[in-house]
Amino acid sequence: MKTDHRKLKKRIIALTICIAVLCAILLYMVLANSRYVEVISYFSSLLVQRPLVYFMLMLWGIVLISLVILIIIVIHDIVVLRKSGKKKYRFSMLNAIDDEMQGYISQNINETTLQEFCENFRSFCSYKLGLYYDISVIRRFIAGMGVSHLMILQGMSGTGKTSLAYAFGEYISNESVIVPVQPMWKERSDMVGYFNEFTGRFNETTLLRKMYEAQYTDNIYIVVLDEVNISRIEYYFAEFLSLLEIPDENKRYLEVVTDVWPDDPKKLKDGKILLPANMWFIGTANNDDSTFAISDKVYDRAMIVNLDKKAKPFDSTPVYEKQMSYRYFKKLCIEAGDKYKISESTGNNIRKLDQYLVQVFGITFGNRILSQIESYVSIMVACGGSELDAVDDMLAGKILRKLEQLNPTFVQDRINNLKNVIEGLFGEGNMPLCIEYIEERRRLTTYVSTEA
């Protein structure tokens, strides 16, 4: 609506200028020789005597024609504006959501446990979508959501990374948003859009629309950043990373525009949109020559789920969609933290391993990762897993991977003893993921040393 009014205003200004020019030319021609009383005879004599007047007459005719055309256009614009009952905003999609969601009430079926939720989700993937996942992968996925709003699914191509995130949206009856990351992405506007000065409108992305819609509901929203590391996530996702660190979820505002218009969407606050607490960002990562390495800054904040193997097909009972609200999922995670606290012995062993890693390798857990381990263990146990399985997963995915940053020769000389330390603390055979990772690093460092 603003844009149409601006166009009309410009055309009226042009119309006024044409009229003024027309009057000025006519006045000049009349006053050029006041001896002639009859304007027509005056014009005809001047055509012969003064070529300038001939030029002025031509100009007068052109302006007159332009004036007529402008009058027609202005009348047409006025008629169109009067007939149009629909407003046109700079945030047309977001304003439409304001209209659609008036009086909306979320209806979620919440009666379940985390263990049932995991088992039913696995069966749903098999029965409805023909996707097969090991129950341990499902537990890691759900427990990871309980710890962080950022998750990275990584592994070989074809293991079902994107399908897992997509299937979860189908299971909770709120379709996941698939955002294909582009190689040239560098900033926030690549994700949420930008204001187009030429059209006077904001180019809204599907992600921005879902972020706004999520503020009206208590549903769980899943955003899949497909091939998250085909561009540097530290650049285009930087502001999201910072906002997710703010403890108060009601203060995570992301700037969309720098000014405020009277007809902006209701839930934009000073040109900023709230990062919804009921929205999760799940990135799928391939580690090959076409992608960038994901930095520690991202790995420390995200939960990591490795999908390196395809699960075998299995028979499942019929399972259908099950809605779950964000508040109820959060409640289940809090209850898990109260009920399944990490044991004192396991906590002490983690601290001993931390001290060893600092002394020998110069790497440490940090308070953030320690807090994540405690939460992850509790939720994993509530999902049906074991305490040591959860610790094994966290140590392999978030701690031991830091060895990749060290000199291979330095690691090779010390990695054998690391295996003995872990088995001595947690028991032989209880940390398969850690031992598997150590063996892989040992092979790699041996190969690198041999090549050197």
N, C-alpha and C positions, 0 to 999 in steps of 0.2 A: 504494500500500500504506500509506503514511504517513497519507494522508487518511482511509482506511477505519478504521485503528486509532484515529485521533483521534475520529472519529464514535462508534465503539464505546465509547471511554473516556468521552465526554461522556454517553452514554446510561446507562452504568453509574453515573456520578456522580448523574444524575437519579434513577435507581432507588434508590440509597442514600438520597437526600434524602427520597423518597416513603416509604420504609420508616421512616425516623427520624420524619417528621411523623406517620405512622400510629401509631407506638408512643407518641409524645408525647400525641396526642389520647386514646388509650385509657387511658394512665396517669393523665391529668388526670381523666377521667371516673370512674375507679375510686377515686381518692384524694379526689374531691370530697366524698364522704360515706362514711366508713368504717363506719358503723353497719350498712350493708346487706351481708349476706354473699353473697347471690345477685346476681350482676351483672345478670342479665336483669330481675329484679324492680326492681332499682335503676334501670335504664335506663327502664323503663315509668313509674315514679313521677316521675322527673325530667322526662319529656316534658311532664307536666302542670304541675309546679311551677316548672320553670325553662326558659324558652324558649331560653336560651343553649345548654343541653345539646342541644336539638333541632337548633340550628344546627351544633353540633359533630358530631352524628351525620351530618348531611347532608355536612359537609366530610369526615368519615371515609369515607363511601361514595364520594365523588368521588375521593379519594386512593386508595382501594382499587381502583377501576376503572382509574385511571391506572397504578397499580402493575402490574396484570395486563397492560395493553397494553404497558407498557415491558418486562416480562419476555418477552412474545412477540417484540417487536422485537429485543431483545438476543439471544435464542436464535437468531432468524433470521440476524442479522449474524454470529454465531459460526459457524453452519453454512455461510454463504456464504464467509466467510474461509477456513474449513478446506477447502472444496471448490475454491476458486480457487487454481490453481497458478501463475498468472501475476502477476508483480509489477507494481505501478503506480508509476512514478517521476514526478518533476516534469518531467524531460526524457524523455518517453516515446519520441520520435522518435530522439533522439541515443543513448539506451540501446539501442534496437533496432538502430541501425547498429553499435554495439559487438558485438552478437551476430552480425549478418550478415557482418561483415568479418573474423571470426576465421579466420585461415589464408589470407586473400585474397592472391593474387599477381598483380601487374599484368603483362599480356601486351601489349607494344607492339612494332609493327614499325617500326624506326627507319631502315632503309637508304634514305636519300634525300638530296638536296641542297636548299638553300633555293630555288634556281631551279626545280627539278623540282616542289617542293612548291607553289610559287605557280602554276605552269602547270597542274598537275593539279587544284588546287583550283578554278581558273577553269573548267576543263573539266567538273569535277564539278557545279558550279553550273548549267552549261548543260544537261548531259546528264541529270542526275537530278532537278533542281528547276525547270528552265526559267527560270533567272535568268541575266541577261547583264551582265557587268561588264568594263570595259576592263582590260587586264593591268596598267596603271599603278595602278589603284585597288587591285587585289589585292596588288601589291608594297608599296604604302603601308600597307595593312592589316597585312601580315605583318611588315614592317620596323618599324612602329609598336609591335607587340607585343614586338619584341625590345628596344625602348628603355624602354618604360614599361608598368606593369600597369594604367594608366588610359588609356582612349582615348575620344575624342568623335567620332562620325560626325555631321556636320552638312550641311545642304543642303535643297533643296526637298522638299516632301512627295511621296512616290511614286517616289523615286529608288532605293529599295532599301536604306535604312540598316539597319533592323531585320532585313531578310531576309539581309543580308550576314553579320551576327553569328550569326544562326540557322543559316545554311548552313554556317558554319565548324564549329559544334558537330556538325552532321550528318556533315561530312566526316571529322572525327577520331573518330567513333563515340562521342561523349559529348555528349548533347543539351544545348544552351545553356539556361540558366535565364532566362526572361523575367520581369523584375520591373517591372510598370507603376507608375511613380512617381505618387504622389497629391499634389494641390495643397496639402494641409494638412501634409505631412511637415515636421518641424522637428528631429528628433533621431534618435540611433542606434537607439532602440527601435522606430522606425517600420520599420526594415529587418530587425532580428534578432529582434524580439519583446520580451515583457515577462513578469514573474512575476505571476500572478493570485492575490492573497491569498485570494480567496473560494474558489477551487477547489483551491488549494495546488499548482497546476501552472504550468509556464512555457508561454506561448503561443508555440510555435516556428513560425518562418516557413520557407518553402522555402529561402530564402537561407541561414539558419542551418544547416539540415540539409545543404545542399551544402557549406558551409564546413567542417562537421565531417567529412563523407564524404571531402572532398578530402585530409584529413590521412592517410587510409589508403592512398591510391593515388599514383601518379606521373603520372596522366593530366592533361591540360590541361582546365581548367574555365573556361567562359565565362559571365559574368553580364551580361545585357543590362538596363541601366537605361533602360527605354523612356520617352521624353519626359523626359529627365534634368533639363531646366530648367523644367518646369512648376511646380516648387517650387525653393527656393534650395538648390542642391547644397552651397553653403558651410556650410549648417546641418546637414542630415541626414547628409551624408557627411564632416563635419569630422574625426571621429576616424579614419576610414579614410584621409583625406588625410595626416594626421600620421603614421600608422603606416607608410604606403608610403614615407615619407621615411627611415625607419630603415634604415641600410645592411645590418645583420645581419637576414636574413629570418627567423631563428629567435627573434627577440625582439619580433616584432610581435603583441603580445597585446591583444585587445579585451575589455573587461569586459562580461560578460553578466549576472552576479548578484554581489551583494556578500558573500554567505555561502557556506559549503560544507556539503553534506550527504554522508553516508557513501556513498549509492548514486548519486551524480552520475556522469555519463559519464566514462569513463577518461581521455579526452584534454582534459578541462577542467582547467585549472591555477589553483587558488584562485579559481574562478568566472570565469576568463577563457579565451577561445578564441583559438588562434593563427590569425592571418590567413594563409591558405595561400599559399605562394609560387607554387603552380601554378594560381592563380586570377586571371583578368583581369576587370576591370570596364569594360564598353563602354557608353557613354551615347549615345543618339540624341537629337539636338537640332533643334528647329524654331525659327527666329527669326521670331516673329510677336507680335501684341499679347497673346496668351494666355500667354506665357512670360516668364521673367526672363532678364536678360542674365547671361552667365557671366563671372565675375570673372577678373582676371589670375592670382589665386592658383591657380585651377583650370587655366586655359589653360597656364600655365607648367609645371605638373606633368604634364599630359595630352599625348598625341599626338593631333593633329587630322587627320582625313581628310574632305575636302570632296567630297560627291557632288552635283554641280550638274547633271549631264547623265545621261540614260539611254543606256546602250550599245546598239549595234545588235546584233540577233541574229546568231549565227554558228554554223557547223557544228562539232561537237566529237566526238572519239572517245570511246567508252565508258570512263568512269573511275568507280571505286568508292571506298568509304570507305578511309581509310588512318590507322591509329592512329599517334600520335606522343607519346612521353613528354615530360614537362616537362624532364627532365635532358638529353635528347637535343636538344631545341629550344634550350635554353640553351647546350649545347656548340656547336651550329652557329653561334649568334650570337657566341660568344667567338672561334671560329675565324675568322669573318668579320672581326671587329675586328682580329685579328692579320694577316690576309692582305690586306685592302683598306683600309689606313689612308688617311685623307684626304691628298691631295697637299699638298706644302708651299706651292705657289703658291695653291691654293684657300684654304688656311688663312690665308695672309697677306691675301688679298683680303677674307675675312670679317672679319678684325681691322680692316682699313682702313674697311670699311663701318660697323663698330661705332663707330669713332672719328668718322666723319662724322655718324652718327645722334645721337651724344651732343652734338656741337658745334652742330648745326643744329636738331634736334628735341627734344633733351633726353631721348631714350630710349636704352636700352642692352640688350645681350643678357643679361648675367649669366652666372655660371659654370655654373649648371644648364643653361641653354639651349645654351651652347657645348659642354658635354659631350654633350648630346643630339644635337647636330648631328654630332659626330664619330662617335658610335655609329650614328646613323641612316644616314649616308653609307655606312659599311662594310657594314651589313646590306642596304641597298638595292642596292648593287653586287652582293652575293652573291645577291640575288634576281633579278638580271638587268637591273637598272636602271643608270643612269649616275650618276657623281658629281655633275655639275651639276644633273641632274634632282632629286636628293635635296636639294641645297642650295637650289634654287629652291623646292621644296615647303616646306622648313623656314622660309625667310625670309618667304615669303608667309603661311604659316599661323601663325607664332609671333612674328615680329618686326614686319612691316609692319602687322599688325592693331592694334598699339599706337597707331597714328596715329588710330584711331577715338576715343581718349580726349582728343585735343587739339582746340583751337578750330578750327573749319572754315576761318575766314579765315586763321588762322596757317598752317594746312597748305597752303591754296591758293597762298600766296605762295612756297612752297618746294618743292612736290611735283614741279614740272616738272624741276627740276635733279636731284632724286632719281633719276628715270628715267635721266638721262644718266650719273650716277655708277654706277649698277648695270650699265648696258650697257658703260661704260668699264672696269669691273673684271672682269666675267665674259664679256664679248663680246656683240655684238648678236644677238638671237634665241635666246640660250642660257637666258634666264630668263623664259619666257612667263607663268608664273603670277604672278611679281612685277610684270611690266609690265601684265598684265591687271588686277591689283589696284590699281595706281597709277592707271590710266586710270579705273577705277570710282570711286576716291576723288576724283579730279579732277572728274568729272562731278557727284558728290554735293556736294562743297564749293562748286562753282560754283552749283549749284541753291540751296543753302542761303544763300549770299551774296546771290544775286539776290532771293530771297524776303524776306531781311532788309532 
